[in-house]
Amino acid sequence: MRRVLVTRPQPDAALTAAKLETAGYLPSCLPVSETVATGASLPLGSFDAVAVTSANALRHINSDLLAPYRHLQLYAVGEKTASVARDAGFETIYAGDGWGLHLGRHVAAVMSAGSHVLYLTGKIRRPDFEAQLSAAGINLTVTETYDTRPVAYSDAELNGIADTGRAEVILLYSAVAARQFVALDKQAKGAFIQNAKYIFCLSQRIAAELPDNWNAQVRISEMPDEDALLRLLALI
């Protein structure tokens, strides 16, 4: 059975590991980052819609604070984020294809200039979504509900995970995660990459953060979502 290293933050890492086990793989987890709430409050005002480009933006806010906005149209970057939005009580939801750029284009196409969108997001994010709405003359109020921080490991912890997992496949979900994984592998003196035959990335942008001498192992998923990433396992 293939051994797979999951690098995404908890609790998603555990969910992915369970999915891999069910499919017959041997997962190990090395969360290279963690998401933490900023404690941000939501702004008062009149909004025409809510936009969310990460499920974490909803996870890290008190659900009671969302009550005044649940009647609004919510634009979610992908189906996973849409699912979290449903659990948070939103009913009118559009789920995009996983690309923030594409979601921005859609919102810009269906909303009128002068509309006002409440954007729930993280401190670290791509500018694509905001740029699309700005160009369309749509007003955006940005609320950063979470931050992403690197997870520190001791040398012993890293070597223990590498030795136990001996992963042939490494899963990378973001450019930030890719940079942090490279740093952790360097700290572990290459203990992870020496076993890896494949590095699966959600996008070319993520792969670009890896050393050039890892390029032969890199595979890019067809779409920027986990289902597409895991489908690569059937191709190796």
Secondary structure, DSSP 4 states (H G I P E B T S, - for coil): --EEEE-SPTTHHHHHHHHHHHTT-EEEE---EEEEE--PPPPPS--SEEEES-HHHHHTS-GGGGGGGTTSEEEESSHHHHHHHHHTT--SEEE--S-HHHHHHHHHHHS-TT-EEEEEEESS--SHHHHHHHHTT-EEEEEEEEEEEEPP--HHHHHHHHHHH--SEEEE-SHHHHHHHHHHHHHTTTTTTTT-SEEEESSHHHHTTS-GGGGGGEEE-SSSSHHHHHHGGGG-
